[in-house]
Amino acid sequence: MRVLVNYFCALKQRSGVGHYTAELVAAIQNHFPEVELDLFPPKQTGALVKAAMQWIKPAPLSTGADNTNSVCWKQKLKDSIKAGGRNALGYLFADRCRRNAYDLHHEPNFLPFSVDAPTVATVHDLSVFENPDWHPADRVNEFESRFAKALNSCVHFFADTEYVRQEMISKLGVSPEKITATPLGVRDGMVPLCPLEVKLQLREMNLPEKYLLHVGTIEPRKNLLFLMKEYCSLPASIREKFPLLLVGGRGWNAAPIMNYFENEARHKGVRLAGYVPDEKLPVLYNGARGLLTASHYEGFGLPVIEMMACGGAVLASDIGAHREIAQGKGYLVNNNAQGAWREAMMRLALEDDWYRLMRKNTAEITSIYTWKQCAKALVHGYQKALGQHDKGEAMLPLRKAG
């Protein structure tokens, strides 16, 4: 079986979809040699593509009237180059398919290119349809113009959770047999670490020894403005003992969140770490008193299982994906419940018995979430897409979404 994978999103500074693509490709290559993966762009041109993507990143927000026109002109130029680059990549991708006669084209980031090959795509979530205000207008417009075609052209889909799979069935009308749920895995190194080693590494990173943690891109869907306000309402004694550490790059429409951080939150114990290399994340998970994630919506929630795999406590929003993957562990709170988050954070900070209970057996529970298992479910989906019978072992039993 020969499969061409769009590897584009794994080349840039990785967030959820980039990690998914890189980890899945590695797992298939390591464990399923019967599947011959080809990546686009090719590895030899990846560095060049990555440099170009860095250049066309959105221009920073203007801080003064005198440079507004300059920033606007530069952004329009970059948008034009970006659109032209996307069209060129689509042409090159289709040409590659024609010349190599692949059995499948796999798009791991929602919207596939138009090619002469059976196409499968991963739909990580339906947030762009649930609430368009969580996304930039050009992304919403792109989905509106291209997603209907993708629904009709794809022979099979993958979803990160059974929750998203059921959403696709009920809200998009996709036939159940055309969707395979492929729960994500825990990355290497996400394990409980020696406390002394964690302490030393945190000191080297100039980070506090005690803190609460949020991991994720700074964007509206993560509900960070609400979370920071709840945290800032805590007594000063708790905020001094457990600062809130924000780990993740700035995404779209981060300005209101950053304004609150600059004007209020950073004076009340919130610290901005920015993007942290993957190899440092296990240390941050291990050092945290607990992970806080108040997202409005997630297709999976990778930080939740990674924190649990490190033996940590989790406070998360009570949404479908979190209910499915947390498996009854952690503490789920309504994502907009004022006061409830404040109370839960106070309990986490002050009640050691509750804290220990939340951590009990979390690492063992998350042992089912491996990238090998995710790749196995995906290969099963490849076989279904091609009308082949699965001769392997049974897939990971899927839990009913909450």
GIDA-V321347 format. One record per helix or strand of 3 or more residues. SS is the DSSP state (H for helix, E for strand). FROM is the first residue (numbers start at 1). TO is the last residue. If there is no record, write none. Layout:
ss=[SS & SS]
from=[FROM & FROM]
to=[TO & TO]
//
This chain:
ss=[E & H & H & E & H & H & E & E & H & H & H & E & H & H & E & H & E & H & H & H & E & H & H & E & H & E & H & E & H & E & H & H & H & H]
from=[2 & 8 & 16 & 36 & 43 & 65 & 104 & 119 & 127 & 132 & 137 & 154 & 162 & 176 & 179 & 195 & 211 & 220 & 224 & 236 & 243 & 255 & 265 & 270 & 278 & 290 & 302 & 314 & 320 & 331 & 340 & 352 & 362 & 371]
to=[6 & 10 & 31 & 40 & 55 & 100 & 107 & 123 & 130 & 134 & 153 & 159 & 172 & 178 & 181 & 204 & 215 & 222 & 232 & 241 & 247 & 263 & 268 & 274 & 287 & 293 & 309 & 317 & 326 & 333 & 350 & 359 & 368 & 385]
//
